[in-house]
Amino acid sequence: MTFAQTSATPILRVGDTWHYHYTGSEHDSTEAIVRSETCGLVQCVVDQENNPAWNDTVVVTEDWNLSREYFADHTTPFNSSSLYSPALHLYQFPLQTGESWWWNSSISGWYKDQTGNHTQTGKFSIMRKVINQTTVTVPAGNFDTVLVAGYVNNGTVLNQYRWFSSLAKTSVKWVTFDIHTGAVLNSYMMSSYSLAIVPSPSPNPSPSPKPSPNPSPTSSNPPNLGLTPALVSSIVGAVLAAVVATVVAVALSKKKSKTDIPSDLTAEISTAGEV
């Protein structure tokens, strides 16, 4: 596999599943594409990650824009629902060294903690930049990756690294930093993954038998239109394959916003209460 292929846009399907091991309280975590939805005029996918510490569910369109997120903490009475406008453009494919793009967005929604329900609104600006292409080894295997850095505080402070692989369709390694000290706060490596089987097109159905040029006028049987059981099965199979192939054609990224938008940004994201 070449680095050029690594930079191609991944196509994700319902059933794609990834397993990670975090150094933080998450420990072992599982992420999966659980279903597809229609988001206005485009198709999107629902991506859910669950572990002992939290559950994070996001909605991402087929052009890699994250529009909605629901987060539930398993260790404290906290959960939140967020809408990003404009949606967060997770990756700018094809990923090229030196290329960068911005998240200049607003957040709105609500959160609930031990003190009750609160609303949240605000604006933020985050930059992502492709640093280089490199091969990394994690428990799931060896991967050709593109290293993507995330910068907060209007693109001035590094807060994370992601090693993105098109083969795995996600980041196989991730590290986040304290934006004040630069110390590592958390990290993960992918331990295993399984991807949904790409549906293959069904072969062309066999042509219908050629009708007799002189059918018997006294026959009491209905005319044979060539729809034999084998042919019907072949046609149905072709239709189902086409439907499955178009249900989901989307992509995703790990920890798309919960850690990409750190709590230190409360100066930029104002809320009605303490998070």
HUGIUR-V940489 format. One record per backbone hydrogen bond with DSSP energy under -1.0 kcal/mol. CO is the residue of the C=O (numbers start at 0). NH is the residue of the N-H. Records with the same first field share a line. If there is no record, write none. Layout:
CO=NH + NH
This chain:
1=5
2=6
4=7
11=249
12=15
15=32
16=193
17=30
18=190 + 191
19=28
20=188
23=26
26=21
28=19
29=49
30=17
31=47
32=14
34=45
36=43
38=41
41=38
42=61
43=36
44=59
45=33
46=57
47=31
48=55
49=29
52=73
53=50
54=71
55=48
56=69
57=46
58=66
59=44
60=63
63=89
64=60
65=87
66=83
67=58
68=81
69=56
70=79
71=54
75=77
77=72
78=111
79=70
80=109
81=68
82=107
84=105
87=65 + 89
95=98
98=129
100=127
102=125
104=123
105=84
106=121
107=82
108=119
109=80
110=117
111=78
112=115
115=112
117=110
118=271
119=108
121=106
123=104
124=153
125=102
126=150
127=100
128=148
129=97
131=146
133=144
135=142
137=140
140=137
142=135
144=133
145=163
146=130
147=161
148=128
149=158 + 159
150=126
151=155 + 156
156=151
158=176
159=149
160=174
161=147
162=171
163=145
164=169
169=164
171=189
172=162
173=187
174=160
175=184 + 185
177=181
182=177
185=175
186=22
187=173
188=20
189=139
191=18
193=16
215=218
225=227
227=231
228=232
229=233
230=234
231=235
232=236
233=237
234=238
235=239
236=240
237=241
238=242
239=243
240=244
241=245
249=11
256=260
261=264
262=265
264=267 + 268
267=122
269=120
